[in-house]
Amino acid sequence: MKKPSKLFIFLLSIVLLIGASSYLTSCKKDEKSADQVAYDAADGLQGARLYDHVINYQREAGKSVDATIIAKPDFFRCKSCHGWDLLGQKGVLINKPGSATYPVVAAGNLFTYAKDHSIREVFDACKHAGGRSMTGTITVTNQMPNYSTFLTDAQIWNLTKFLKETAHNVNDFYDMTTTGTYPTGTRVFSNIGKGGNAAHGQVVYDAKCKSCHGADGTTINVYCKNPRLVMGVMLREDPHEIQHKAIWGMPNDIDHFEGGCPTAAAMPIINITDQDIRDMMVMGQDATKFPAKK
């Protein structure tokens, strides 16, 4: 039998190397596609509700939650560290210092972080295996919780999709000027409802919100606060929260509900657009139509 030539062996080696390389590349593509499949199946609206209040989201679903977490829920609530605007110490929480009941606010901009990192990187950051224990003693730091022990991968993909796609760029809704630095800085809102139309905002409000909040927005005192936290007040003073909850609602606020506040029940996801929110924001600047008190 004739021995293969050196040229044949060389060419065969090249073919085998190319095949092996293609196989390894294919494997890597399969790994990436698994992440992409999970990401594509995720629900950014549910991710927004998790971001709002992970603990109440779980309790609403009947999940068991450690007593330590229930006692100090803000240490395990995404928005408490990162803010409704995702801007951390440079945003609406610039004047919110850490305390025995509230965490130190995160230094980074979560909105730009999510946009600048891959879905896997954001997923891993949300999961944060090895982070703050979900049981035991709570210390006043900005250490992120270990959500790998508390949330499913599917829920963490929901959070990832919220941060990557569903979260708002708050600059599209209002201007905010900050002075000083965390935790003693100040912030002022202006131009609330950029480019909005008050007349259309009234149409949207009447169709989507009036039945619960009332014609002048004073039916519900959110969280049973004193002074009353009614729709007009939120539209004028809390646009950072309105831009979030107007579409994504909120899970049942069990902390307040169990404390005797009947108006802290869950708010559903609402089918409206970002422009609808801007329109209602402009509408709500009229303190005569939407007063602070009933």
Buried (B, 14 or more C-beta within 10 A) or exposed (E): EEEEEEEEEEEEEEEEEEEEEEEEEEEEEEEEEEBEEBBEEBBBBBBBBBBBBBBBBBBBEEEEBBEBBBEBBBBBBBBBBBBBBBBBBBBBBBBBEBEEEBBBBBEBBBBEBBBEBEBBEBBBBBBBEEBBBBEEEBEBEBBBBBBBEBBEEEBBBBBBBBBBBBBBEBEEBBEBEBEEEBBEBEBEBEBBBBEBBBEBBBBBBEEBBBEBBBEBBBBBBBBBEEEBBBBBBBBBBBBBBBBBBBBBBBBBBBBBBEEEBEBBBBBEBBEBEBBBBBBBBBBBBBEEBBBBEE
